């Protein structure tokens, strides 16, 4: 009798839609904020504790030659989430008030009409969330958005079903204010309900809530921590520092210097973020979804002064390698062989096409995408298609063609052979004038193409 009952149950399951079929994979995109290239154990740092990200690296692939589209957060994130150069999608500058640099505290009215408050990414652009939503995904965004604060610009108007986080460039980790202006948003509304709670704890809580509520449907979660970005607070004891909780500060020895204490807090914030990532990955495993989840981790740009970008030159807001080459990890059990290190020339522009392809979907037609599906590269089936990459931000310019890199910036100029000089110490401009001419000529051609890209729509009805 029990055998008949079992057979009947199996027949019912076979008749259930989706049984025996390959489910669409979940996609978890994790972004850290201003994390240095060397600030992971799996990238060689022995002084920072990142056990869960190191485990992610061991179970997936470590990308060591991976670039973002800008050395600053807003344009980098716009490139990542639209799959298009920031110069092509129009978000190539920060939506940021500069008066705070001089100690000015905005009144509520001043802030409400400031550029930081009213600007955002072109509404005609198509975000990765919109493509995946059309493909049957439920999508959530938790953490730093940075692409516009008005309701029309927020994630829930760009294809996400859930949003909890802040939409400007940085906040205080505990008050959730940006230089005195409340900034945490729940859905489409400002909220102070969680004021006083450390942001990493909140983002972990919200990510788990979203994942737990997604059972039965493939999910796409963008989890964008503000760690380890410096706190946006005019208090001289906090300004320019990374805030951390006592539990994680205790994991690192005290320092007798002010800079040493700041670095201690930076490391503690990274370790707490790592712990939260581990908790979230463990929950996915408990749900039986580990094998069916594509996990991507990267930093939005190079690290700030407290970070360790070695062996790279420079850091955040610069186009030397330390500002634009970032740590990236990708895991997809059964699809990507674990424990690899891949040195292929890849960028964040490849992530949009890869996520779309992984979901079994097609890119919207008649739109120029600046990347390609890099999954075959990670599987070892093909070489990377990318041979060149270009950057421009606040007058600084850079290009990479093959192993050659050209930089023209306020922090220095030069032509470098990255194959022999990853530290960008040996300027070959005078020795290789023909190579310099090639890179500057191709940069000029790219810039002309970007300037002719506008207007950029309408695209929404894809």
BALUM-360771 format. One record per residue (C-alpha): x, y, z; residue in three letters. Coordinates in steps of 0.25 Angstrom, whole numbers, always signed. Layout:
# BALUM-360771
x/y/z/code
X/Y/Z/ALA
...
END
This chain:
# BALUM-360771
x/y/z/code
+0/+0/+0/UNK
+11/+9/+4/UNK
+18/+6/-10/UNK
+5/+10/-17/UNK
+4/+23/-9/UNK
+19/+26/-12/UNK
+17/+24/-27/UNK
+4/+32/-28/UNK
+12/+44/-21/UNK
+23/+43/-31/UNK
+13/+43/-43/UNK
+7/+55/-37/UNK
+21/+62/-36/UNK
+24/+58/-50/UNK
+11/+65/-54/UNK
+15/+78/-47/UNK
+20/+89/-55/UNK
+35/+91/-53/UNK
+38/+77/-48/UNK
+50/+70/-55/UNK
+52/+83/-62/UNK
+64/+92/-60/UNK
+60/+104/-51/UNK
+65/+118/-54/UNK
+76/+121/-45/UNK
+76/+131/-34/UNK
+85/+142/-36/UNK
+92/+149/-24/UNK
+100/+161/-27/UNK
+108/+166/-15/UNK
+115/+180/-16/UNK
+125/+185/-5/UNK
+128/+200/-5/UNK
+142/+205/-6/UNK
+149/+192/-3/UNK
+163/+191/-7/UNK
+169/+181/-17/UNK
+177/+174/-6/UNK
+167/+175/+5/UNK
+162/+160/+4/UNK
+170/+148/+10/UNK
+168/+141/-4/UNK
+175/+153/-10/UNK
+187/+151/-1/UNK
+184/+159/+11/UNK
+188/+152/+24/UNK
+184/+164/+33/UNK
+169/+164/+30/UNK
+159/+154/+33/UNK
+150/+150/+22/UNK
+147/+135/+24/UNK
+134/+135/+17/UNK
+138/+142/+4/UNK
+151/+134/+4/UNK
+142/+121/+4/UNK
+134/+128/-7/UNK
+147/+129/-15/UNK
+151/+114/-12/UNK
+137/+110/-17/UNK
+137/+118/-29/UNK
+147/+127/-38/UNK
+155/+138/-34/UNK
+157/+149/-44/UNK
+170/+157/-43/UNK
+169/+165/-55/UNK
+155/+171/-54/UNK
+152/+185/-56/UNK
+140/+195/-53/UNK
+135/+206/-61/UNK
+140/+217/-52/UNK
+148/+220/-40/UNK
+136/+226/-33/UNK
+123/+220/-28/UNK
+112/+226/-36/UNK
+117/+224/-50/UNK
+123/+211/-46/UNK
+109/+206/-42/UNK
+102/+212/-54/UNK
+111/+204/-63/UNK
+109/+191/-55/UNK
+94/+192/-54/UNK
+91/+196/-69/UNK
+103/+189/-76/UNK
+107/+202/-83/UNK
+118/+211/-81/UNK
+115/+223/-71/UNK
+118/+232/-83/UNK
+108/+225/-91/UNK
+96/+224/-81/UNK
+99/+238/-76/UNK
+103/+236/-62/UNK
+117/+239/-62/UNK
+118/+248/-50/UNK
+114/+248/-35/UNK
+100/+252/-31/UNK
+107/+259/-19/UNK
+107/+273/-12/UNK
+120/+279/-10/UNK
+118/+289/+0/UNK
+119/+278/+11/UNK
+134/+278/+7/UNK
+135/+291/+14/UNK
+127/+288/+26/UNK
+113/+293/+22/UNK
+102/+286/+28/UNK
+89/+287/+19/UNK
+76/+291/+24/UNK
+64/+282/+20/UNK
+60/+291/+9/UNK
+74/+293/+4/UNK
+76/+278/+3/UNK
+62/+276/-3/UNK
+66/+285/-15/UNK
+81/+281/-16/UNK
+87/+274/-28/UNK
+89/+262/-19/UNK
+74/+261/-16/UNK
+68/+264/-30/UNK
+77/+257/-40/UNK
+78/+243/-45/UNK
+81/+233/-56/UNK
+73/+235/-69/UNK
+60/+228/-67/UNK
+60/+223/-81/UNK
+71/+213/-77/UNK
+68/+199/-75/UNK
+73/+193/-63/UNK
+77/+178/-61/UNK
+66/+177/-51/UNK
+56/+180/-62/UNK
+61/+170/-72/UNK
+61/+159/-61/UNK
+47/+163/-56/UNK
+41/+161/-70/UNK
+48/+147/-69/UNK
+40/+143/-57/UNK
+49/+148/-46/UNK
+46/+154/-33/UNK
+56/+165/-30/UNK
+61/+172/-18/UNK
+71/+183/-15/UNK
+77/+185/-2/UNK
+87/+195/+2/UNK
+94/+207/-5/UNK
+87/+211/-18/UNK
+94/+224/-22/UNK
+86/+226/-35/UNK
+76/+236/-31/UNK
+68/+240/-18/UNK
+54/+244/-24/UNK
+44/+234/-25/UNK
+44/+233/-40/UNK
+59/+229/-39/UNK
+58/+219/-28/UNK
+60/+203/-30/UNK
+45/+200/-29/UNK
+43/+209/-41/UNK
+54/+201/-48/UNK
+49/+187/-48/UNK
+52/+184/-33/UNK
+40/+178/-25/UNK
+47/+182/-11/UNK
+56/+193/-7/UNK
+63/+196/+6/UNK
+75/+205/+7/UNK
+80/+219/+4/UNK
+81/+226/-9/UNK
+92/+236/-8/UNK
+107/+233/-8/UNK
+109/+231/+7/UNK
+103/+231/+21/UNK
+107/+230/+36/UNK
+106/+215/+39/UNK
+98/+217/+52/UNK
+89/+230/+50/UNK
+87/+227/+35/UNK
+88/+242/+32/UNK
+97/+248/+22/UNK
+103/+260/+28/UNK
+90/+262/+37/UNK
+80/+258/+26/UNK
+72/+246/+29/UNK
+75/+236/+17/UNK
+70/+222/+20/UNK
+58/+218/+10/UNK
+49/+207/+12/UNK
+41/+204/-1/UNK
+39/+218/-6/UNK
+39/+226/+7/UNK
+49/+231/+16/UNK
+49/+224/+29/UNK
+56/+226/+43/UNK
+50/+213/+49/UNK
+64/+206/+50/UNK
+72/+218/+54/UNK
+83/+214/+63/UNK
+85/+200/+57/UNK
+98/+198/+50/UNK
+96/+198/+35/UNK
+102/+184/+32/UNK
+93/+177/+42/UNK
+81/+184/+35/UNK
+85/+180/+21/UNK
+87/+166/+25/UNK
+73/+166/+32/UNK
+66/+171/+19/UNK
+74/+162/+10/UNK
+70/+150/+18/UNK
+55/+155/+18/UNK
+55/+156/+3/UNK
+62/+142/+1/UNK
+52/+136/+11/UNK
+40/+142/+4/UNK
+44/+138/-10/UNK
+42/+123/-9/UNK
+36/+117/-22/UNK
+41/+128/-31/UNK
+55/+131/-36/UNK
+61/+143/-29/UNK
+71/+154/-32/UNK
+76/+161/-21/UNK
+86/+173/-21/UNK
+93/+174/-8/UNK
+101/+187/-8/UNK
+108/+189/+6/UNK
+113/+203/+10/UNK
+124/+196/+17/UNK
+136/+200/+16/UNK
+132/+214/+11/UNK
+136/+225/+21/UNK
+124/+231/+29/UNK
+117/+243/+24/UNK
+117/+251/+37/UNK
+123/+265/+40/UNK
+127/+261/+54/UNK
+142/+263/+54/UNK
+143/+250/+62/UNK
+135/+242/+51/UNK
+138/+249/+38/UNK
+147/+242/+29/UNK
+146/+229/+37/UNK
+140/+216/+35/UNK
+130/+212/+47/UNK
+131/+198/+53/UNK
+124/+191/+64/UNK
+131/+187/+77/UNK
+130/+172/+74/UNK
+138/+173/+62/UNK
+148/+184/+66/UNK
+152/+174/+77/UNK
+157/+164/+66/UNK
+168/+174/+63/UNK
+179/+179/+72/UNK
+178/+193/+77/UNK
+188/+204/+71/UNK
+195/+215/+78/UNK
+193/+224/+65/UNK
+181/+231/+60/UNK
+183/+225/+46/UNK
+185/+211/+52/UNK
+172/+212/+59/UNK
+165/+217/+46/UNK
+171/+205/+39/UNK
+166/+196/+50/UNK
+152/+201/+49/UNK
+153/+199/+34/UNK
+157/+184/+35/UNK
+146/+182/+46/UNK
+136/+187/+36/UNK
+140/+178/+25/UNK
+140/+166/+34/UNK
+126/+169/+39/UNK
+122/+170/+25/UNK
+128/+157/+22/UNK
+121/+151/+33/UNK
+107/+156/+28/UNK
+111/+150/+14/UNK
+114/+137/+21/UNK
+100/+137/+28/UNK
+93/+140/+15/UNK
+100/+129/+7/UNK
+97/+119/+18/UNK
+83/+122/+18/UNK
+82/+120/+3/UNK
+89/+106/+5/UNK
+79/+103/+16/UNK
+68/+106/+6/UNK
+74/+96/-4/UNK
+77/+107/-14/UNK
+93/+107/-13/UNK
+94/+99/-26/UNK
+84/+108/-33/UNK
+90/+121/-29/UNK
+100/+129/-37/UNK
+108/+138/-27/UNK
+116/+150/-31/UNK
+124/+159/-22/UNK
+132/+171/-25/UNK
+136/+185/-20/UNK
+130/+197/-27/UNK
+144/+204/-29/UNK
+157/+204/-23/UNK
+160/+206/-8/UNK
+161/+219/-1/UNK
+174/+224/+7/UNK
+171/+214/+18/UNK
+170/+202/+9/UNK
+181/+193/+3/UNK
+181/+193/-12/UNK
+195/+187/-13/UNK
+202/+184/-22/UNK
+194/+194/-30/UNK
+197/+209/-31/UNK
+187/+219/-27/UNK
+173/+217/-21/UNK
+159/+223/-22/UNK
+156/+234/-31/UNK
+169/+231/-39/UNK
+171/+223/-52/UNK
+184/+216/-48/UNK
+181/+202/-46/UNK
+178/+204/-31/UNK
+165/+212/-34/UNK
+159/+203/-45/UNK
+164/+189/-43/UNK
+156/+182/-32/UNK
+154/+168/-26/UNK
+143/+160/-32/UNK
+138/+146/-29/UNK
+128/+138/-36/UNK
+122/+124/-32/UNK
+112/+116/-39/UNK
+113/+101/-34/UNK
+113/+91/-46/UNK
+115/+102/-56/UNK
+129/+108/-51/UNK
+140/+99/-47/UNK
+143/+103/-32/UNK
+157/+108/-27/UNK
+161/+115/-40/UNK
+169/+128/-42/UNK
+166/+135/-55/UNK
+174/+146/-61/UNK
+166/+149/-73/UNK
+164/+164/-76/UNK
+149/+165/-71/UNK
+141/+177/-66/UNK
+128/+180/-59/UNK
+121/+182/-73/UNK
+122/+167/-75/UNK
+113/+165/-63/UNK
+99/+170/-69/UNK
+100/+160/-81/UNK
+105/+149/-73/UNK
+94/+150/-63/UNK
+84/+151/-74/UNK
+90/+139/-81/UNK
+90/+131/-68/UNK
+75/+133/-67/UNK
+73/+128/-81/UNK
+68/+141/-86/UNK
+72/+151/-97/UNK
+78/+165/-97/UNK
+68/+176/-101/UNK
+69/+178/-116/UNK
+74/+191/-122/UNK
+82/+195/-110/UNK
+97/+196/-110/UNK
+103/+188/-99/UNK
+118/+190/-96/UNK
+121/+176/-90/UNK
+119/+162/-93/UNK
+115/+149/-86/UNK
+127/+145/-79/UNK
+122/+131/-74/UNK
+129/+123/-85/UNK
+142/+130/-81/UNK
+140/+126/-66/UNK
+136/+112/-71/UNK
+150/+111/-79/UNK
+143/+109/-92/UNK
+147/+122/-99/UNK
+157/+134/-98/UNK
+152/+147/-93/UNK
+146/+156/-104/UNK
+151/+169/-97/UNK
+163/+175/-103/UNK
+161/+190/-99/UNK
+155/+198/-88/UNK
+153/+213/-86/UNK
+151/+223/-75/UNK
+148/+238/-72/UNK
+145/+245/-60/UNK
+146/+260/-56/UNK
+156/+262/-67/UNK
+165/+250/-64/UNK
+166/+240/-76/UNK
+171/+226/-77/UNK
+171/+214/-87/UNK
+175/+200/-87/UNK
+178/+193/-100/UNK
+183/+179/-98/UNK
+194/+180/-88/UNK
+197/+194/-90/UNK
+191/+205/-81/UNK
+191/+220/-83/UNK
+187/+230/-72/UNK
+186/+245/-73/UNK
+182/+251/-60/UNK
+184/+261/-49/UNK
+191/+250/-41/UNK
+201/+247/-52/UNK
+202/+243/-66/UNK
+209/+231/-73/UNK
+209/+219/-83/UNK
+211/+206/-76/UNK
+213/+191/-80/UNK
+204/+184/-70/UNK
+209/+171/-73/UNK
+223/+175/-68/UNK
+219/+187/-59/UNK
+206/+184/-51/UNK
+211/+195/-41/UNK
+211/+206/-53/UNK
+225/+211/-49/UNK
+232/+211/-62/UNK
+226/+222/-72/UNK
+229/+217/-86/UNK
+223/+229/-93/UNK
+237/+234/-99/UNK
+241/+220/-102/UNK
+228/+216/-109/UNK
+223/+228/-116/UNK
+215/+219/-126/UNK
+208/+212/-115/UNK
+205/+225/-108/UNK
+199/+230/-121/UNK
+191/+217/-123/UNK
+184/+218/-109/UNK
+181/+233/-109/UNK
+176/+232/-123/UNK
+166/+220/-119/UNK
+162/+228/-107/UNK
+158/+240/-115/UNK
+150/+231/-124/UNK
+143/+225/-112/UNK
+140/+239/-106/UNK
+134/+243/-119/UNK
+125/+231/-120/UNK
+121/+234/-105/UNK
+118/+249/-108/UNK
+109/+245/-120/UNK
+102/+234/-112/UNK
+91/+244/-107/UNK
+80/+245/-107/UNK
+79/+231/-101/UNK
+65/+226/-103/UNK
+54/+224/-101/UNK
+57/+209/-97/UNK
+47/+206/-86/UNK
+38/+198/-96/UNK
+47/+187/-99/UNK
END
